[in-house]
Amino acid sequence: MDKEEIIKAYEAMCQAMIDRDIAYLRTLHQPYITHLSGMKQEREAWLRDIEEGNMVYHGYDIKDIVVSIDGTKAQMNSNTILE
């Protein structure tokens, strides 16, 4: 993947959160996720919260994206505002 593909994949994940696309989100995350607040949560509990409407995302704004690629490994950091 190149930088643009990584950014597009991140945008697709953010959009899936808004769309409540549980099947898509399940393919992306490890068994635990870390929220922007730093809180860790089991992936299935988070997905259940989205599915049941307890966690609702309305939009996102991604700023200051930095992508580093080293061979087969990539790291992306950004300031993302989720609404």
C-alpha positions in Angstrom: 0.0 0.0 0.0 1.1 3.5 -0.6 0.3 6.6 1.5 -2.9 7.5 -0.4 -4.2 3.9 -0.1 -3.6 4.0 3.6 -5.5 7.3 4.0 -8.4 6.0 1.9 -8.6 2.8 4.0 -8.7 5.0 7.2 -11.4 7.2 5.6 -13.4 4.0 4.7 -13.2 2.9 8.3 -14.5 6.2 9.6 -17.3 6.1 7.1 -18.2 2.5 8.1 -18.5 3.8 11.7 -21.0 6.4 10.6 -22.9 3.8 8.4 -22.9 1.3 11.2 -21.3 -1.2 8.8 -20.5 -3.8 11.5 -19.4 -6.5 9.0 -16.8 -4.2 7.5 -15.6 -2.9 10.9 -15.2 -6.5 12.1 -12.7 -7.2 9.4 -10.5 -4.2 10.4 -9.9 -4.3 14.1 -8.0 -6.5 16.5 -9.9 -8.1 19.4 -9.5 -4.9 21.4 -9.7 -1.3 20.3 -8.4 1.8 21.9 -10.7 4.8 21.8 -9.4 8.4 21.2 -9.7 8.8 25.0 -7.2 6.0 25.5 -9.9 3.6 26.9 -9.5 0.0 25.7 -12.6 -1.9 24.9 -13.3 -5.4 23.5 -14.1 -5.1 19.8 -17.3 -7.0 20.0 -18.6 -4.8 22.8 -17.8 -1.7 20.7 -19.5 -3.2 17.6 -22.5 -4.1 19.7 -22.7 -0.5 21.0 -22.6 0.8 17.4 -25.2 -1.8 16.3 -27.6 -1.0 19.2 -27.2 2.8 18.7 -25.4 3.3 22.0 -22.4 4.6 20.1 -23.4 6.9 17.2 -21.0 8.6 14.8 -22.3 11.4 12.7 -19.2 12.7 10.9 -15.4 13.0 11.0 -12.7 15.4 10.2 -9.2 14.1 9.6 -6.3 16.6 10.1 -2.5 16.5 10.2 -2.1 13.0 8.7 1.4 11.5 8.8 2.0 8.2 7.1 5.3 6.3 7.5 6.0 3.3 5.4 8.9 0.9 6.1 8.9 -2.1 3.9 5.8 -4.1 4.7 4.9 -2.0 7.7 3.0 1.2 7.8 2.0 3.6 10.6 -0.5 6.4 10.3 -1.1 9.2 12.9 -3.6 11.9 12.6 -5.8 14.3 14.6 -9.3 13.0 13.9 -12.4 14.6 15.2 -15.4 12.3 15.3 -18.8 13.7 15.8 
